[in-house]
């Protein structure tokens, strides 16, 4: 899919205007490495605007700190630093090939995306959280199965219904802890790796402990 493997891409707007986007995040409404180039009737570069960061607003993509360069017919160059000058790049984020949301990417696509961001010195907290979640989430069923077996085997035959009920309660607790850990990870209160694996580690440990201590 477009944007699943972030790279430098050029997009043509009118005949005389081109846009390059290094990364455009639809979820956050932010762009990085944005360049706008305007040409004259002879297809000569007349103006170029470069911005490290940009944010999507109701009026278009608003550049942060940017550099404007205007090229005269006599090969002269006028350079001006701008701060927050609005630039209208497209009618929608999709028109600029917005990057997929991390939850919509495959594991390999998201791993490539995280590597891409790291190479450019950008924060990868949220993306790294989703990356590890794609590994930890499938293991949830195994962890819950270990809990259920351990709780059911912990009591004599007549009390296995109690063990099953306890297993269900622990399963609900698992979801609560997992959701809470992921929420803390999204706001950077927990490291992404810890947030993604916390519930599996805690409840997996409880399940193994109960199973080992089960009377034979």
N, C-alpha and C positions, 0 to 999 in steps of 0.2 A: 504494500500500500504506500501511497505517497507520504514521504516523511518518516517511514518506519525505520529507515537508516539515515539519520541526519547527515547532510553534506551541503556544500555550497551550491545553491541553485539560483538561476536567473529567471525572472518572470517579466514578460513584456506587457505593459499596460497600453497606453496609446502608442502610435507609431514612433513617437519621439521620447519615450520614457521606459526605463528598465529598472527593475528592483532585484537586488540580491538579498536573500535571507539565509543566514547561517542556521538559526533555530527559531522557530515560531511555535510557542506553546499555547494551544487552544484552551486548555484548562485554566491556566493562569492569566491568559490574555497578555502575554509578554513576548517580546522578540529580542534576540541578541544578534549582533553582527549584521546590522541592516545598512545597505547601501542603495541610494537612489541616484540614478544617472539620467540626465536629460541631454538630448542631442538636438542640433539645429537642422535646418532643411538639407544640409549637405552631409548629414549623418556624422557630424563632428561633435565631440563631447563639449557641451556648453556649461554644464553645471553638475557637480557631484556633491552629495551629502552622505557623510559616514557617521554612524552612531553605534556605540557599543551596546546600548540598551534602548528599548522602546516599549511603550505600553499601549494597549488597545483602549481607546476611549469611544464615546458616542460619536465623536467628530472624526475619527480615523486613528491612525497609528501616530502617537505623539512621541517624538524623539526625546531622549534624555539629553545629556551633553553630547553635542555633535559638532562636526567640522564641515563648513560649507566652503567649497572651492568653485570659483567661477573662472572659466577659461575664455579669454578674449580672442578676437580674430587675429590679433598680432602675437599670439602665443603667450600673452601675459596671463598671470594667475593671481587672483585675489582670494585670500584665505580669511575666513571669519569663523570664530567659535560661537556657537549658539547654545542656548539652554532652554529646552522644552518647546521648541518651535513645532507646531503641529504640521504633520505631513499626511496627506490623504493617499494611501497606497492602494486600497481596494475596497470594494463594497462589503466584503466579509473576510474573516480569517481564512476560510476555506479556499478563497481565491488565491491565497499566497501559499498554498500547500502546507497548512498547519500540521504540526506533528501530532500523531495520535496520542490519546491519553494513555498513560502507562498501563492502566488496567486493560486496555484493548490490545496491547502488544503481546506477542509471544515472548517466551523466556529469552530466546536468542536475540530477538529484535531489541528487547529492553536492555539486555546485557551490552549490546553494541551501542545503544543510546547512552548508557551510563559511561562507557569507555570514551565515547565522543565528548561528553561534557567534561569529564575529568581531564582530558588532554587539553582542554581550553580553560582549565582552572575554574570551572563553574561548580556551584553547589549541586550535590547529587542526593541529598538526604531523602526527599520524597521518592525519587526514582529508585534509589537503593532499597527503600522499604518495600516498594512493590516488587522489586526483583526477588528479594528473599521470601516475600509472601507467596510468590509463585512456587517456591519449593516447600515452604512450611505448611501451606494450606492442604495439599494432598495428603500429608502425613497425619492430619487431624483425625481422619477415620481410624487409622491404625492406633493412635494414642487412645481414642475413646473406646476402641475394642479391647485394648489391654486393661483399661479401667473397669469396663463392664465385666470381663472375665475374672479380674482380681477381686472385685467386690462380691460377685456371685459365689466365688469359691471360698470366700473368707468365712462364711457361715455354714452351719450344718444344712442338710437338705431341707428341713422344715423352715429354715430362715432365709432361703435364697431369694424369696420375693423381696425381703427387706434389702438384701444386697443389691438386687436389681433396681429397687427404688432409689437407693443411695447412689448407684451408678448414674441414674438419670439426673439426680440433683447435681452431681459432680459435672455432668455434661453441660448442664445449664451454666454452672459456674465457669466452666471452660470458655464458653462463648463470651461471658461477661468479661473475664480476664483478657481474652484475646482482643476483643473490641476495645477495651480500655487501653491495652498496650499499644495497639495500632494508632489510636487517637493521640496518645502521648508521643508516639514516634513522628506523627505528622506535624506536630508543633515543636519538634526538636527538644522535648523534655526527656526522651529516651533515645539512645543510639538506634539507628534503623535496624541493625542486625538483632539487637536485644529485643526490640519491639516486635519484630516478625517472629522470633522463636520463643519468646517468653512463655506463652501458654503451653506450647508443646513440651518444653523443658520441665516446667513446674509440674504439670499434670502427668507427663510421662514418668517423671521420677516418683510421683505418688503411686501410680499404677504398678510400677516395678517393685516398689517397696512393699505394697500390699501383697503382691504375688509371692515375693520371696518369704514373707512372714506368714503365709497361709499354712495352717497346720496340715500335715500330711496324714 
